[in-house]
């Protein structure tokens, strides 16, 4: 409960700070709005871990058979529904803010072939995680969130040229969805 959330949050924050080194396109309220979105998303993302881990323990320890007492219904709802809603809302806010920050702070360099290969190599591991989740887990909101983020990254990449983070999201989320779709067709 402590290591994965902290590592994830630090990685998201470092990525955000790296994006903000780009050339600020225009000015105005967008940087503030996107940073606030990032912070709220970060909070919800972190709160989802705490909510899920705690209620998952209570669920498996005291309500393993899906006991129908009022207390178990509350625990099960917080484990299976509420914590997942927090996670997906926070995850979408974090990733959406990062993609839009890449647009607001565009990278002025050129994304070359070597860069795309490195982004694709790293994105391949994210794609495998998406495939493992969507291909072998019960699908719910996660499919919607991945499809929305993939579509948003494709649209933003199309509108804003080859920005590194947008290329990464298109490759990672797109490949994850393609692998999942192929698996569904075969299985």
N, C-alpha and C positions, 0 to 999 in steps of 0.2 A: 504494500500500500504506500510505502514511502519512496522507494527507489524509482519505479517506472514513472509515476506522476511527476516527480521532481525533474528527472532527466527529460521527460517530454516537454515540460513547461520551460525549462532552461533552453532547450533546443529551439522551441518556437520563438522565445524572446531574442535569442542570438540571431535567428533568421530575420526577425523584424528589424533589428538594429542594422543588420547588414544591408537590407533592402533600403533603409533610409539614408544610406550613403550615396544613393543615386541622385540624379539631377532632378530637383523638385520641379514638377510641371505645374506652372501657375502658382497660385497661393490660395488663401481663403480658408474655409472651414474643413475641407476634406481631410487634411492630416489629423486634425483634432478629432473629428467624427470617427475616422478609421482607428485611431489609437484608442479611443473610448470603446469602440466595438471590440477591439482586440482584448482590452482589459476585462470587459464584462464576459467575453467568451472564455478567456483564461480562467476567470473565477468559476464560471459554470462548469467548465471542463474539469477543474480541480475538485469542485464540490461533488461532481458526479462520481469520482473515484471514491471519495470518503463515504458518500451515501451508499454506493453499490457494495463496497467491501464490507461495511458494517452490517447492512441488511442481508447481504448474501450469507454471511456467517450465521446470523440469527435465523435465517430461512432454513439453512441446511441443518442447524443444530436443534432448533425447537419446532420446526414445521416441515420435516422432511417428506411427509406424505401429502403435503398440501392441505394440512389440517384446516378446517373451515371455521375456527374460532375468529372472533372479531380481531383479536391481536394478530393472529397469523395472517388474516386478510390484509391488514395494514402493512405488516412486514413484507409479505409477498408483493404487494403493490409497489412498495418502495424499492424492492430488489429488482423486480422484473419490468417495471414500467417507469416510475419516476426517475430513478437513477439513469436509465437509458435516455429518457427525454433530455435530462440535463446534459448528458454526454454529447448527444447529437446536436443539440442547439449550440452548446459551447464549441464543439468541433467545427461546425459550419461557420460560426461567427469568427473563430480564429483563422480558419483557412480562407474564408471570404475576405476578411480584413487584410490578410497577407497578400492575396492576389491583387486586391485593389490598391494596396500600398505600392506594389510593384508597378502599377500603372501611374500612380501619383508621383512616384520616385523612379522614373525609368532608368534602367542601366544604359549608359551612353556608349558602352563598348559594343563590340560585335560578338554575337554568339556563333562561334565557329564549329566546325565538324568535331574537333576534340571535345569542346564543351558539351555538345549534344551527346556524344558518346558517354562522357562522364555522368551527365544528367540521366541518361537512359540507364546506365549501369546501376546507379543508386535508385532510380525510379522503379527498376525491375523488382527490387526487394519490397518496395511499397506495394507494387502490383501483386506480388505473391501474397502479401498480407491481406489485400483486398479480396483476392481470389479465395484464400483460405476462409475468410469470414463469410463471403457471399456464397461460396460453393458448398461449404460443409456445415454451416450454422443455419439455424432458423432465421429466415429473412424477415425483416420488419422495416423499420425506419432507415436502417443502414443503407439499403439499396437506394432509397429516395435521395438520401444525403449524398451518396457517392455519385449518382447520376447528375444531380444538380451541380455539384462541384466540378464534375467532368465537363458538363455542358458550359458552365460559366468559364472554366479555364479555356475551352476551345473558342468560345466567343471572344473572350478578352485577348487571346493570342491572335486571332484573326484581325481584331481591331487595332492591336498595339504592337505588331511585329514580334520579333523573337526576343522577348524578355525572358531571362533565365528561369525565373520561378514559374512563369506561365508554361514554358516548354516542359519543365519538370512535371507540373500537374497534368498536362495533357498526356504525356508519356505514361506516368504512373497510374493515373485514374483510368485512362483510356485502355491501357493494356490489362489492368485488373478487370475491367468490365468485359473486354474481349475474351480473356481467359475464362471468366465465369460463364459467359454466353456459350462458348464452345463446350464447356463441361456440361452445361444444361442440355445442349443439343445431343451430346453423346450419351449422357446418362439417362 
